[in-house]
Amino acid sequence: MSLKHLTANGLQFAYHEAGSGPVVLLVHGFPDTARTWDAFLQPIADAGFHAVAPYLRGYPPTGLPPRDTTARDLGEDVLGWMDALEAETAILVGHDWGAAAVYAAASLAPSRVTKLVALAIPHPLSLRPTPSLAWGARHFLTLRLPGAAHRFARNDWFGVDELVRRWSPSWQFTPADLADVKRCFGEPGALDAALGYYRTVGRSPDFLRTKLPMPALAFCGREDIAPVAAFHSAKRAFTGSYDVVELPCGHFPQREQTAEVLSRLLAFLTS
């Protein structure tokens, strides 16, 4: 798959694309890369859109950031990609940290986001701390600790396999499914940059408390660590239409339930 580059917020970003028309930005999460959207690019293009899947900051072949990444950085990156693509508005689709990125971009510039789709992460206004959520999301602590990168990378990136098994217990993934993720993290500085996202986690920034007016769609896996109820209660973060698609999978709906997610996504994009 061919690779292109653009510059935004002082960094060079790599991305894959297909088609022309209104821009649909597909934003990956952790531990993942832009290749998670391979099966989505051409069908979205065939539906009349310009599908663009960038690599997040710190994920080679995108450049490394000069400091740990914040929620605002992620939102400003999305808006910067739109500027570089000469798109005044766009539809945003994000998984995991990509979901955090599209929530942030939509909060910073709601008039520029025509529709929003989030996978696996509910809007932060809906999350309430519970013992089960704290245990399921313990990586938010462990990935910040000294030596986290070494522990994550040992035994052929055992940390990647461990998280995927924990978050998606019924997904029968193969080494090929995670090969690009491990290749990415094997590049100098990449894993530390990816873990930098976790080092800045704290209270939700004030700008994320703004209710969002655009139509929204959320995908959640019933086997994932985020409670399904949180996705439904996230409706209060939106003033426009908001729907939830529950799926029999874990944390990676776009990989585990590709056909169903693609079908629902295309219906939402073209509605």
Secondary structure, 3 states (H helix, E strand, C coil): CCCEEEEECCEEEEEEEECCCCEEEEECCCCCCHHHHHHHHHHHHHCCCEEEEECCCCCCCCCCCCCCCCHHHHHHHHHHHHHHCCCCCEEEEEECHHHHHHHHHHHHCHHHEEEEEEECCCCHHHCCCCHHHHHHCCHHHHCCCCCHHHHHHHHHHHHHHHHHHHHCCCCCCCHHHHHHHHHHHCCCCHHHHHHHHHHCCCCCCHHHHCCECCCEEEEEECCCCCCHHHHHHHHHHECCCEEEEEECCCCCHHHHCHHHHHHHHHHHHCC
